Amino acid sequence: MENVVQINKTVSVVAFYFRNAGQRLKCFPKRMEFGGRSINFTETGMLHPVRKGSRMIHVFDMTDGTADYRLEFDAETLDWVLVYIADMQAKAQPGLGSAVYA
């Protein structure tokens, strides 16, 4: 069974990479800072835009090879939110002892 830890906190995405998608470049997170450490993403999963009221939110499912992460990027405020971490190994994620499991 998959363990999911709800985070819902603003994080710093400190590195990006770009992929050519026809006429446009698409931007993806490559590394984020969370809990005092850097998390380097190795693969991108699903990417999809959603509307929350009048805001456009871009949802990214990412992995670092150990855990899966869902990030949301608010195109209006330019904020990144770490929504959850899934399939994490407890010793690989220090500082998450007070998180809520769903």
N, C-alpha and C positions, 0 to 999 in steps of 0.2 A: 504494500500500500504506500501511496505517495504522501510524504510529510510536507505540509505547506505551512510556512510561517508568514503571517500577515505583517507587513512592515509599514506601508503607507507613510513614508517620510521622504522629504526632499533630499536628493543626493547630488553630488557633483559628478558629471560625466566629463572626464578630462581628456579624452581622446576620441577621435572619430575616424571612420574611413568612408570612402565614397565608392559607389558602384554606378556604372553607366547604365541607364535604363532608357534606351532610345535617345531622345533629344535632351533628357534631363538627367542630372546626377542625383542619386538618392544617398542620403546621409544615414549612417548607422553608428551606434555607440560601440566603441572598442574597449574602453576602460572606464571604470567608475571608482570613486572613493566612497567607502562606506565603513563605518565602525572603526576608523583609524587604519584601514588597510586598502590597498588597491586590488581590484578584481578585474582581471583581463579576460574579456570574452573571446571564446574560440570559435563560436558558431552563432549564426542568427537563425532563429526559428521563424515563427509567423510575425508578420508586420501588417497592421491594419489601422486605418484612421477611424475614429468614432467622434460623434458630436456629443458634447456635454453642454447643454444650453446653446449659447452662441459660440462656444469655444470649440476649436478643432484639436483633438487629442490624438497623438500618434502612439500606438501601443506596440512595444517591441518585446518579443520573447527571445531571451538570450541564454547562453550557457557558457560556463567556464570549464566544462568537462567534468565537474564535480557536482554542481548544483545548477538548477534552472532559475532564471530571474525574469520577472515581468517588470518592465519600465514603461512609464508613460511620459511623453513629452508634450507639454502645453505650448502650442504654436503661438499663442498670444503673449503669455508671460515669459516664455522661454525657460520654464522650470522643468526639471526632471524629477519624477517621483518613483521610488522603488516601491512597487505595490506588494510583491511577495517574493520569497525564496522557496523553491520546492526541491525535494530530494536531497536536502543538505545532510552532510555528515556533521554531527555535533562538534567534534574536535576541530573541524575545518572552519567553523563559524563562531569564533569567540565573541562574547558579549551579547548573545541573543537569548539568554536564559529567561528573560521576562517577556518574550514574544508570545503571541496568541497562536495556537494551533487550530487550523480549520479542518 
